[in-house]
Amino acid sequence: QKEVEQDPGPLSVPEGAIVSLNCTYSNSAFQYFMWYRQYSRKGPELLMYTYSSGNKEDGRFTAQVDKSSKYISLFIRDSQPSDSATYLCAMSALGTALIFGKGTTLSVSS
Amino acid sequence: SAVISQKPSRDICQRGTSLTIQCQVDSQVTMMFWYRQQPGQSLTLIATANQGSEATYESGFVIDKFPISRPNLTFSTLTVSNMSPEDSSIYLCSVGGGQTRINYGYTFGSGTRLTVV
């Protein structure tokens, strides 16, 4: 079993839809959870950061962490064509490097 | 967050040659990380580079193949040595920091897209 599992998609939605992206993990020591967005031919850009369990909201984006289920989610409300990108979940334990999921490719059509 | 300038942005190299990738940060950072992203794959950590000490390599990566320099707190280089087509990837540098000061890799450069022919 891989440490971080992420459905690669692709995921196609119409503009305005609510998008749900998910990752599961196996390492109970993970405490720091991040979502990155990566446009084609660009480096990953940090979208959301969450420490331990709970929810975090930033504009149209909401990140959720359920440590009991080892499951994290990113919700995008009112999705826009500019949200079309690859979304990578990443997580780490204290003082260790990030472990990334494979990324989910999202396409939002106008 | 820090701003990272990574060069070159892309290159096509002959097998058996070496390429050095540069990573310049606009502020002093303790730890820098080098990642590889192979086609269709996620990011894999190659090594962690601290200023003034030897880089720490992850399993499957060795110093002879991927020598790293870290001469100061704003600069690092990664060399891909004796290249083969299997080294064709995107190479990314990353710096730690942010709100929690945890050295987990936070901001990424735009990457170097390497093709070995």
Interface residues (C-beta under 8 A of the other chain):
Chain A: Q6 Y32 Y36 R41 K42 G43 P44 E45 L46 Y49 Y51 L88 A90 S92 L94 G95 T96 A97 L98 F100 G101 K102 G103
Chain B: S1 I4 Q6 F33 Q41 S42 L43 T44 L45 T48 E58 L92 G98 Q99 T100 I102 N103 Y104 G105 Y106 T107 F108 G109 S110 G111 R113
